[in-house]
């Protein structure tokens, strides 16, 4: 795939991905829930070529407004390293927060017959 084709694929993928996440009712609440970094990998379904890793980061732009700004990575390993770096800098452990949320939902709804929380 040529660099020109890759850039065109990236443009289309980013536009479609942004439309998809913006259509979710939770979209406007993501930054306040701590979702300031969103990452998604893309590849060409026909050839299997990697298009890249899209990183959307919530930050203030030059106009003073906050929004998701994009960065593309060619190498998936760069994306994985960035994920590790982002997670290491969090003041909370995301898996513990998710586990606590699951427990609360489980106890609010009550266990079904023959069901235990794991």
N, C-alpha and C positions, 0 to 999 in steps of 0.2 A: 504494500500500500504506500503510495507516495505521501509526502508531507502535506501536500495540498488536499488530498483526499482525507487524510487523518484530521486535518483542521475542520473540514466540512462536516465529517462525522461527529466531531466533538461539539460543534455548534448546534447541530440537530439534536444530539443526545442531551446536551445541557438544557436546551429550550424545552424539550419534552419532559425531562426530569423535573425541571422547575414547575412546569404546568401541573404535573402529577402531584407534587408535594403541596403546591398552593391550593389545590382543590380539596385537600383534607381540612376538615374543620379545626383540627388541632394546630394547623400551620402557624397562626398568629401567636400561639402560646409557647411554641418551641423554645425561643430564647429564655423566657422566664422559667421554663422547666429545666434549664441547663443544657439544652440542645443547641450549643453555639457552633458545633462542628458537625457537618453531615458529609459522609464520604460514600461514594458509589463507584464501582468499577464497571467498565463497558468493554465489550468486544464485538467484533463483526460476526454475526451469526452465520454468515455464508462461508467465510474463510477461517474464522477462529482467531484472526489477528486481534491483538489487544489495541483498543482505541485509546485507553488511558484510565486513570483514576481521577475522578472529579472530587474536589474538596470544596465544599461551600462553608465559608466561615462568616459568622455574624460579626460585623464590625461597622464602625462609623466611617462613612465615605467622606470625600472632600467637600460635599455639599452639606455635611453636618447630620445627615440622616443615616440611621442604622439599617442595614440590609445584609443579605448573604452575598458575599463576594467570592468569585470562583478562582480556583487554581487547578491546573491539570498536571498530573504526573505521568510520565511515560512508563516508568518502571514500577510494577506492583510492589516491589520491596520498599521503594520510597514511601508508598502509601502505608504499608505495614509499620514502618519505622515512625511515621507521623502519628499513627494511631497509638502506638506504645507511648510516645512522648506526650500526647494529649492526655492519655489515661493516667500517666505517672504524675502529672501536674494537677490533677483534680484534688480538691480538698475532701472529697468523700469517695467511698468505694462504690461504684455503680452497681456491682452485683449484689452488695448488701442492701442497697436501696430497693432494688427490684425484688429481692427476697422478702424484705419487710412489707412491700406492697402486696405481694402474692399472699403472704400470711394474713394481712388485714382483709383482703378480699375474700379469702377462704373462710375466715371466722365471721365476716359480715353476712355472707350468704348461707353459711352453715354447711356442714358436710352432708353429702348424699349417702345413702345406705352403702355400707361396706367401703367407705372412702376415708382415707387418712391423709394427713398433710405430710409430704416428704420434703 
